[in-house]
Amino acid sequence: MARSSPVKEPASYEQALAELDQLLQRMEAGQLPLDQLLDNYRRGADLLAFCRQRLQVVEEQVKLLEDGQLKAWPQG
């Protein structure tokens, strides 16, 4: 089954989280037709992958700044 349009990448991590939250709310309401539910599930999986990739990039940058080791954040 081919998608009808290319997947639009979110502009930011925060935008991806907001869209993912909206998708989850619609899906949990349980009133979507099956095709739309599947499309929302696919979009959610794409958004989740985007967020994970962004977090990994940030983690690698932090490792570089911390001489190759992640350190615990100080508790304030």
C-alpha positions, 0 to 999 in steps of 0.5 A, spaced: 500 500 500 503 506 497 502 513 501 499 518 497 503 524 499 511 524 501 511 524 509 512 531 512 518 532 517 517 536 523 520 542 524 523 541 531 522 536 536 517 540 540 513 540 534 513 532 533 511 531 540 505 536 539 503 532 533 504 525 536 500 528 542 494 530 538 494 523 534 494 519 540 488 523 543 484 522 536 486 514 536 484 514 543 478 517 542 476 510 538 472 514 533 476 514 527 475 509 521 480 503 520 484 507 514 485 513 518 487 509 524 492 506 520 494 512 517 495 515 524 499 509 526 504 510 521 505 517 522 505 516 529 511 511 528 514 516 523 514 522 529 517 517 534 523 515 529 524 522 528 524 524 536 528 518 537 533 520 532 533 527 534 535 525 542 540 521 539 544 527 536 543 531 542 546 525 546 552 524 541 553 532 542 553 532 549 558 526 549 563 530 545 562 536 550 563 531 556 569 528 553 566 522 551 562 520 557 555 522 559 554 525 566 548 525 570 545 532 570 546 536 577 539 536 581 537 543 583 
